């Protein structure tokens, strides 16, 4: 197999894992690279798993190597086919390709069982009748050694007999375990006679009722890598203290030995990265499900409108570190903006509408007869609206244009008007002229209020000579507003997401508080918006930039009669700051 000298990357961009792999290849420790991503099918994947996928898969790509997707399905009480299917979808969605190398730890159960018998025969494993609580009590402390099990010195014959009876289903759950015989005085707790097998009379999602004993993760992990010929077993830092145990098992069995290298896991502000906490959030009704767009699950990010390309770029930007750190969620959001800016069709949408009536705009004629004053002009003939050309994506010259309808009655954003404008507010105000995007200059001539003094409508005039361009007399305006035509805009539901937690670190709580107390009560705001009719018939997953609003994605909750949009991310923070400053007059 051909292999690049430095992973096809300039030396300055090499991380410590790739440097180690290059050294392994130079020294002949391995003659190729073979990695794997080994999820447990007991939950949905999150953005931290995406980082692990792109470390594993990206390294295999860089070194012209192989990549496996393998499920560590060793605990039937927590694993479901639903999670297997979801993980396959997620891994494929982020862009990893495992070819025909989809594997399951459960397919190796027979081999693992035989290896366990081998350790028993070598006097390196024994059947222990202590309960889980009793085992925990005998493990010792950081300063005191553990206490040996009273069953530690059973004969090989007795251990073999008991293990076979365990496998045959003669004992109840928890009655006994198979433990490795290592060192109860070891400074590494993982080496203090760890459990290798426990009894679980439970149906397995692939094996059914064939087995009633199941391997512990630490026993299975290294064996799976060995069976598959993995060269570099890449794990997050929490497995560093487990590596001596993996090595011990492989050494005692005398089988092929991959190299394990650990990297820092992903921690991100304003969210949590814990399967257990995801379950608590879902079961507690704090989010709508595991694909809730506020969660950092890949299903949630996909539903929110994030693209695989944005997630890949995020993984590249944060890099591969040796020490755990906290990544700002703004980095992920910026990656989304950069990608969506290049690929998303622009549309106009009004989130908080204020009606505008253009008093001098032609009233549509009936039957084509020019019987009204003023006469039909500017395309408003025979009841037909005027259509204007709008650019689909200024970043993509091949994206073309679309037609947007214009009429006498429009909606603009309520925040785009001030009856008494503060300094540096350049948008619409009484007597002021602004541009409507792709359309005309308009000037506010009257403000209509209800009995409570609330503004309900603006009366404006337009300059027909400014259609899609500047005024012939050279006058300028300082603001351009987005808008939609009132009688043709599509009403839709907009779900506006904010951070799930109000603090960057959800665990930053006062005494007596719970991390739940940092949940952001305004993490989801639902409103009705009005969108230009070009979105009619949009399918779930379709992504748009609502001009001056942000990036939005069509949600699967949409029906033929009602579109639902999720806001993926706002426009750039610099624009948000400018908008805030202009609105406040600061």
Residue pairs with C-beta under 8 A, 6 or more apart in sequence:
1 31
1 32
1 64
1 65
2 64
3 25
3 32
3 33
3 63
3 64
3 65
4 62
4 63
4 64
5 22
6 14
6 18
6 22
7 14
7 18
7 21
7 22
7 59
7 62
7 63
8 62
9 18
9 62
14 22
15 319
15 320
16 320
16 322
17 55
17 59
17 232
17 234
17 261
17 263
17 320
18 59
18 62
20 232
20 259
20 261
21 33
21 59
21 63
21 232
24 30
24 231
24 232
24 259
25 31
25 33
25 63
29 259
30 231
30 232
30 259
32 63
32 65
32 66
32 231
33 59
33 60
33 63
33 64
33 65
33 66
33 231
33 232
34 60
34 65
34 66
34 67
34 68
34 228
34 229
34 230
34 231
34 232
35 56
35 57
35 59
35 60
35 65
35 66
35 67
35 68
35 230
35 231
35 232
35 234
36 56
36 67
36 68
36 69
36 70
36 225
36 228
36 230
36 233
37 49
37 52
37 53
37 56
37 57
37 67
37 68
37 69
37 70
37 91
37 96
38 70
38 71
38 72
38 221
38 224
39 45
39 49
39 71
39 72
39 87
39 91
40 71
40 72
40 73
40 74
40 75
40 78
40 79
40 217
41 71
41 72
41 73
41 79
41 80
41 81
41 83
41 84
41 87
41 205
42 75
42 78
42 79
42 80
42 83
42 275
43 83
43 275
43 278
43 279
43 290
44 83
44 86
44 87
44 90
44 278
44 290
44 291
44 297
44 298
44 299
45 86
45 87
45 90
45 91
45 297
45 298
45 299
46 273
46 278
46 295
46 296
46 297
46 298
47 266
47 268
47 273
47 296
47 297
47 298
47 301
47 311
47 314
47 332
48 265
48 266
48 267
48 268
48 273
48 296
49 90
49 298
50 94
50 298
50 311
50 314
50 315
51 265
51 266
51 315
51 318
52 234
52 236
53 91
53 94
53 96
54 94
54 96
54 312
54 315
54 316
55 234
55 263
55 315
55 320
56 67
56 96
56 234
57 67
57 95
57 96
57 97
58 315
59 65
59 232
59 234
60 66
60 67
61 67
65 231
66 101
67 96
67 97
67 98
67 99
67 101
68 98
68 101
68 102
68 103
68 228
68 230
69 88
69 91
69 96
69 98
69 101
69 102
69 103
70 102
70 103
70 104
70 105
70 224
70 228
71 84
71 87
71 103
71 104
71 105
71 106
72 105
72 217
72 220
72 221
72 224
73 79
73 84
73 104
73 105
73 106
73 204
73 205
73 206
74 105
74 106
74 214
74 215
74 216
74 217
74 220
75 200
75 214
75 217
76 200
76 202
76 203
76 204
76 205
76 207
76 214
77 200
77 202
79 204
79 205
80 205
81 205
84 205
86 299
88 102
90 298
90 299
90 302
91 98
93 298
93 302
93 308
94 298
94 308
94 311
94 312
95 308
95 312
103 224
103 228
104 206
105 215
105 220
105 224
106 204
106 206
106 207
107 206
108 220
108 223
108 224
108 227
109 207
109 211
109 215
111 223
111 227
112 215
112 219
112 220
112 223
113 167
113 213
115 223
115 253
115 255
116 125
116 163
116 178
116 196
116 197
116 215
116 219
117 160
117 163
118 253
119 125
119 180
119 196
119 252
119 253
120 126
120 156
120 159
120 160
120 163
120 178
121 156
121 160
122 252
123 156
123 181
124 180
124 181
124 182
124 252
125 159
125 178
125 179
125 180
125 181
125 196
126 149
126 151
126 152
126 153
126 154
126 159
126 178
126 179
126 181
127 151
127 154
127 158
127 159
127 162
127 163
127 166
127 176
127 177
127 178
127 179
128 135
128 149
128 151
128 152
128 176
128 177
128 178
128 179
128 193
128 195
129 151
129 175
129 176
130 138
130 149
130 150
130 151
130 177
131 174
132 174
135 149
135 177
135 195
138 146
138 147
138 148
138 149
138 184
139 146
139 184
139 189
139 192
140 146
140 147
140 184
140 185
140 192
145 184
145 185
146 184
146 185
146 192
146 193
147 184
148 184
148 193
149 179
149 193
152 181
152 193
154 162
162 176
163 178
163 197
165 171
166 176
166 178
166 197
166 199
166 212
166 213
167 211
167 212
167 213
169 201
169 212
171 199
172 199
172 201
173 198
173 199
173 200
173 201
174 198
174 199
175 199
176 199
177 195
177 196
177 197
177 198
177 199
178 195
178 196
178 197
178 213
179 193
179 194
179 195
179 196
180 193
180 194
180 196
180 219
180 248
180 249
181 193
182 191
182 192
182 193
182 194
182 245
182 248
183 191
183 192
183 193
184 192
184 193
185 192
186 192
188 241
188 244
188 245
189 241
190 218
190 241
190 242
190 244
190 245
191 244
191 245
191 248
194 216
194 218
194 219
194 245
195 216
196 215
196 216
196 219
197 213
197 214
197 215
197 216
197 219
198 213
198 214
198 216
199 212
199 213
200 212
200 213
200 214
201 212
202 212
203 209
204 210
204 211
204 214
218 242
218 245
218 246
219 249
221 242
221 246
222 233
222 246
222 247
222 249
222 250
222 258
222 260
223 249
223 250
223 253
223 255
225 233
225 258
226 250
226 255
226 256
226 257
226 258
229 256
230 258
231 258
231 259
232 258
232 259
232 260
232 261
233 258
233 259
233 260
233 261
234 260
234 261
234 262
234 263
235 260
235 261
235 262
235 263
236 262
236 263
236 264
236 265
237 262
237 263
237 264
237 265
237 322
237 324
238 265
239 260
239 262
240 262
243 260
243 262
246 260
247 257
250 256
250 257
251 257
262 322
263 320
263 321
263 322
264 320
264 321
264 322
264 323
264 324
264 325
265 273
265 324
266 273
266 318
266 327
267 273
267 324
267 325
267 326
267 327
268 296
268 326
268 327
268 328
268 329
268 332
269 326
269 327
269 328
269 329
269 504
269 505
270 329
270 499
270 500
270 501
270 503
270 504
270 506
271 295
271 296
271 329
271 499
271 500
271 501
271 506
272 278
272 281
272 296
272 500
272 501
272 506
272 515
273 296
277 515
278 290
278 295
278 297
280 286
280 516
281 287
281 295
282 289
282 290
282 292
284 516
286 516
286 519
287 294
287 295
287 500
290 297
290 299
290 300
291 297
291 299
291 300
291 302
291 303
292 300
292 303
293 300
293 301
293 303
293 304
293 305
293 495
293 497
293 566
294 300
294 497
294 500
294 523
294 524
295 500
298 311
301 311
303 553
303 555
303 556
303 566
304 497
304 553
304 566
304 568
305 336
305 340
305 543
305 551
305 552
305 553
305 566
305 567
305 568
305 569
306 332
306 336
306 568
307 336
307 339
307 340
307 343
307 543
309 339
310 332
310 335
310 336
310 338
310 339
310 340
311 332
311 335
313 335
313 338
313 339
314 331
314 332
314 335
317 331
317 335
318 327
318 331
326 504
326 505
329 499
330 573
333 569
333 570
336 551
336 568
336 569
337 551
337 569
337 571
337 572
340 543
340 545
340 551
340 568
340 569
341 395
341 545
342 393
342 395
342 396
343 393
343 396
343 543
344 393
344 543
344 544
344 545
344 551
345 392
345 393
345 399
345 402
345 543
345 544
345 545
346 390
346 391
346 392
346 393
346 394
346 544
346 545
346 547
347 531
347 532
347 534
347 535
347 544
347 545
347 546
347 547
348 390
348 404
348 437
348 482
348 483
348 484
348 531
348 532
348 546
348 547
349 482
349 484
349 492
349 494
349 529
349 530
349 531
349 532
349 546
349 547
349 549
349 552
350 411
350 412
350 413
350 482
350 483
350 484
350 489
350 529
350 530
351 413
351 494
351 527
351 529
351 546
351 549
352 413
352 414
352 415
352 527
353 411
353 412
353 413
353 414
353 530
354 411
354 412
354 413
354 414
354 416
354 417
354 455
354 457
354 458
355 409
355 410
355 411
355 456
355 457
355 458
355 486
356 409
356 410
356 411
356 412
356 442
356 457
356 458
356 459
356 460
356 483
357 408
357 409
357 457
357 458
357 459
357 460
358 408
358 409
358 410
358 442
358 460
358 461
358 462
359 445
359 459
359 460
359 461
360 374
360 461
360 462
361 378
361 380
361 407
361 408
361 462
362 372
362 374
362 375
362 376
362 377
362 378
362 380
362 408
363 372
363 376
363 380
363 408
364 376
364 380
364 381
364 382
364 383
364 384
364 385
364 408
365 371
365 372
365 375
365 376
365 380
365 381
365 382
365 383
366 382
366 383
367 382
368 381
368 382
370 376
376 382
377 464
378 386
378 464
378 467
379 385
379 386
379 387
379 406
380 386
380 407
380 408
385 405
385 406
385 407
385 485
385 488
386 405
386 406
386 407
387 403
387 404
387 405
387 406
388 403
388 404
388 405
388 406
388 438
388 439
388 467
388 468
389 401
389 402
389 403
389 438
389 468
390 401
390 402
390 403
390 404
390 437
390 438
391 399
391 401
391 438
392 399
392 400
392 401
392 402
393 399
393 545
402 534
403 534
404 438
404 485
404 532
404 534
405 485
405 488
405 532
405 533
406 439
406 485
407 485
407 486
407 487
407 488
409 485
409 486
409 487
410 436
410 483
410 484
410 485
410 486
411 483
411 484
411 486
411 489
411 530
412 428
412 436
412 458
412 481
412 482
412 483
413 481
413 482
413 548
414 455
415 583
416 427
416 428
416 479
416 481
417 427
417 428
417 429
417 444
417 455
417 458
418 425
418 427
418 428
418 429
419 429
419 430
419 447
419 455
420 429
421 427
421 429
421 432
421 585
422 584
422 585
423 585
424 581
424 582
424 585
424 586
425 582
425 583
425 585
426 434
426 478
426 479
426 582
427 434
427 479
427 481
427 582
428 434
428 442
428 444
428 458
428 460
428 479
428 481
429 444
430 444
430 445
430 447
431 443
431 444
431 445
432 443
432 444
433 441
433 442
433 443
433 475
433 477
434 441
434 442
434 477
434 478
434 479
434 480
434 481
435 441
435 442
435 466
435 477
435 479
435 480
435 481
436 442
436 480
436 481
436 482
436 483
437 480
437 481
437 482
437 483
437 547
438 468
439 467
439 468
439 483
440 462
440 463
440 464
440 466
440 467
441 462
441 463
441 466
441 471
441 477
442 460
442 461
442 462
442 463
443 460
443 461
443 462
443 463
444 458
444 459
444 460
445 459
445 460
445 461
446 458
446 459
447 455
447 458
447 459
448 455
448 456
448 457
448 458
448 459
449 455
449 456
450 456
463 471
465 471
465 472
466 472
470 476
482 547
482 548
482 549
484 530
484 531
484 532
485 532
486 530
488 532
488 533
489 530
489 531
489 532
489 533
490 530
490 531
490 532
490 533
490 535
490 536
490 563
491 528
491 529
491 530
491 562
492 528
492 529
492 530
492 531
492 535
492 562
492 563
492 564
492 565
493 526
493 527
493 528
493 529
493 562
493 563
493 564
493 565
494 526
494 527
494 528
494 529
494 552
494 564
494 565
494 567
495 524
495 525
495 526
495 555
495 564
495 565
495 566
495 567
496 524
496 525
496 526
496 527
496 567
497 523
497 524
497 566
497 567
498 520
498 522
498 523
498 524
498 525
499 520
499 523
500 519
500 520
500 523
501 518
501 519
501 520
501 523
502 518
502 519
502 520
503 518
506 515
506 518
507 515
508 518
509 515
509 517
509 518
529 565
531 546
531 563
531 565
535 542
535 544
535 554
535 563
538 544
538 554
538 558
538 563
539 554
540 554
540 555
540 556
540 558
541 553
541 554
542 553
542 554
543 551
543 552
543 553
543 554
543 568
544 551
544 552
544 553
544 565
545 551
545 552
545 571
546 552
546 565
548 571
549 567
549 571
550 567
550 568
550 569
550 570
550 571
551 567
551 568
551 569
551 570
551 571
552 565
552 566
552 567
552 568
553 565
553 566
553 568
554 563
554 564
554 565
554 566
555 564
555 565
555 566
557 564
558 564
570 576
580 586
